[in-house]
Amino acid sequence: MCFGPRHSFARPGNGRLITVLIALSLLGGPDTGSGSAIGDLDGDGRVAFSDVLLFLEVFGGPATSGSLWQSADLDGDGQIGFADFLLLATLFQTGTAEASDLRVVAPHESGAKLLNPGRGWVTFHSTNATYDADPAGAVAYHRYYWKDLEPGREALALGGLEADIRDAAAEGQQFGFRVMVIDPSGRGAPNWLLEEPVNARHTIGHHLQNIDRDYVIPDANDPVFLQEVERFVRCMAERVAVLDLTAHIAFVDVGLVGVHGEWYLNWNDSSTHWDYLPTQASTRRIIDAVRLAFPQSPCFLSLGAKNAGVANDSTNALTYARDVGVGWRQDAWINPGNPAFPWFEGNQEIIDRFVPDLWKTAPAMVESAFIMRDWGTEDIPMSEAELSAAVDWLFDNHVSLLDDTGNAVPEWIQETDAFQRLITHLGYRLVLRRLAHPEAAAPGDTIAVTTHWENVGSAPPYRDWRLAFRLGPATSPIVTITEVSVSGWLPSSFQIQQGMDSSQSVESMLPIPAGMPTGDHDLSVAIVDAETGLPAIQLGIESAQENGWYPLSHIDVRN
């Protein structure tokens, strides 16, 4: 009898380990002798395409339905699911009988809420400690008027900003912010900017939407205004770096133009003062001032910027932002067709026309229309089906972040499946489907470790986080940070729609140090910050973790 490589299949945490001997080739293994091996569903002694066809017939069913279903439950969890399919794929493709012994681990997917940076819920002018409703947010978001951050020229007053960043960090949150220059109730720009001797050009607008009063509109094309914006933003970023707070910045909104920094003027002022919105050249200077001052953090630009920098029918501030990797932000999200906000559909037209694929390389963020506490009331009617449509809009447009300025989500919304889907899957969510590696290695060897991943969220991760492995105990481990970056891993749902493989399959080389003691050593997996080497995110799997490391398997190091 010709025996092939031994394959171990395990689920971490349940103590179940099945070891079988099975010979494989790229098109299914040769005869294994009497009896059937794991994956050999038709009992012909091979793992071949006929077994894949049988598997597809029972996919999604319980293992209790019959003998075929029991055979297809490769990981022994009682259900024929995607993890079983990945195991079958390994058996189908593993190689010849000369391949080394292989251990395969298939973690269970978790439904837990993950507080990961750059995704999910955002608290508004608060932290998780002061927020009075579920869910917790990974980011705390604040807005400031320029006049408050620099009351005197070159006299920064960042004490409030610093305190807000530190308060967020104390709650395990990152920090995002926007600087505004137009306050619809008066002045948002500092007095020194508008008065002698600086005397930046400005005019007076009249706010009719919420407050019936005049307000100051700086000219976004005035050379003095642009020079001062560039100087102020640069000095602010330098001060944040001196305070050692740069690493806490999750994102920066490119405000500095329009009412509330949203790049629009009120309806009556848009026609009267259109020339106070920035031209193409001014738009580039304002966007560049922010993104170059904070190069390590994503930036956002409001969809309202479609009216700025307009040179022709297809070029505006949004298109420039798109070209330099600045993400888009929508400042009023609600369900399409809601009578309280009838112009919401126009946002989809803007996205489809100017930035349809920007989400693949830069994040998108939304803010709820009005405040969610009032959703479902007489003023803002909404049913559960309409809430679901609003959440579908977020996923269809691959949004990563959501903030609600009311900081209070009503219970009827929190109890819906749509909202639970939102807080669990908005943004990226990485699930390790399978880990495969040789069962044993000698000191000085280099072994291949294969991992299969799915992003079951709505958008990719955008940071350059790396796949890493830790071999040995947590007290004295050997850590290998690979060149594999998770940045840009697209959602599996999108990949399936495009006819692509839903998973990311990665082969990494893991060196076993020559001085590694013999014995059984834990193998842990993590996604780490490439600079610090520390775990950066939590994974969507059911497994105990040690400060972001997931001990999923083990390797027998022997001579």
MOHU-V287728 format. One record per backbone hydrogen bond with DSSP energy under -0.5 kcal/mol. NH is the residue of the N-H (numbers start at 1). CO is the residue of the C=O. Records with the same first field share a line. If there is no record, write none. Layout:
NH->CO  CO
//
This chain:
3->1
7->20
8->102
9->18
10->104
11->16
12->10
14->11
17->15
18->9
19->17
20->7
22->5  20
28->25  92
40->37
41->39
43->40
48->46
51->48
52->48
53->49
54->50
55->51
56->52
57->53
58->54  55
59->55
60->80
61->58
63->78
65->62
66->63
70->66
71->67
72->68
73->69
74->72
76->73
80->61
81->79
85->81
86->82
87->83
88->84
89->85
90->86
91->87
92->88
93->89
94->90
99->96
102->6
103->437
104->8
105->435
106->10
107->105
110->540
115->113
116->114
119->116
120->400
122->402
123->139
125->123  141
130->127
131->127
132->407
138->121
139->121
140->174
141->123
142->176
144->178
146->180
147->188
148->145
149->145  146
150->146
152->155
155->152
157->149
162->158
163->159
164->160
165->161
166->162
167->163
168->164
169->165
170->166
171->167  168
172->169
173->168
174->138
175->248
176->140
177->251
178->142
179->253
180->144
182->258
183->181
184->182
186->183
188->181
189->181
193->190
194->190  191
195->191
198->195
199->192  195
200->193
203->217
205->215
207->213
208->206
213->207  211
215->205
216->186
217->203
218->216
219->201
220->218  276
222->219
226->222
227->223
228->224
229->225
230->226
231->227
232->228
233->229
234->230
235->231
236->232
237->233
238->234
239->235
240->236
241->237
242->238
243->239
244->241
245->240
248->245
249->246
250->175  248
251->175
252->298
253->177
254->300
255->253
256->179
259->264
260->182
261->258
262->259
263->257
269->266
270->266
271->267
272->268
273->269
276->273
277->274
283->279
284->280
285->281
286->282
287->283
288->284
289->285
290->286
291->287
292->288
293->289
294->290
295->292
297->294
298->250
300->252
301->327
303->329
305->302
306->303
307->304
308->305
309->278
311->309  315
312->315
315->312
317->305  308
320->316
321->317
322->318
323->319
324->320
325->322
326->321
327->299
329->301
330->365
331->329
333->367
338->335
341->338
342->339
344->341
345->342
346->343
347->344
348->344  345
349->345
350->346
351->347
352->348
353->349
354->350
355->350  351
358->355
360->357
361->358
362->358
365->328
366->401
367->330
368->403
369->333
374->371
375->372
376->380
377->374  380
380->374
387->383
388->384
389->385
390->386
391->387
392->388
393->389
394->390
395->391
396->392
397->393
398->395
399->394
400->364
401->364
402->120
403->366
404->122
405->403
407->404
410->408
413->410
414->410
415->411
416->413
420->416
421->417
422->418
423->419
424->420
425->421
426->422
427->399
431->454
433->431  452
434->452
435->105
436->450
437->103
439->101
441->556
444->512
445->442
447->510
449->508
450->436  448
451->506
452->434
453->504
454->431
456->429  454
458->425  427
459->427
461->486
465->463
466->528
467->484
468->526
469->480
470->524
471->478
472->522
476->473
478->471
479->477
480->469
481->479
482->467  480
485->483
486->465
488->461
489->486
490->488
492->455
495->491
496->492
497->493
498->494
499->496
500->495
504->453
505->503
506->451  504
508->449  506
510->447  508
511->509
512->445
513->511
516->513
519->557
521->519  555
523->553
524->470  522
525->550
526->468
528->466  526
529->534
530->464
533->529
536->527
537->527
540->430
541->539
542->108
543->541
546->549
547->545
549->546
550->525
551->549
552->523  550
553->523
555->521
556->439
557->519  555
558->441  556
//
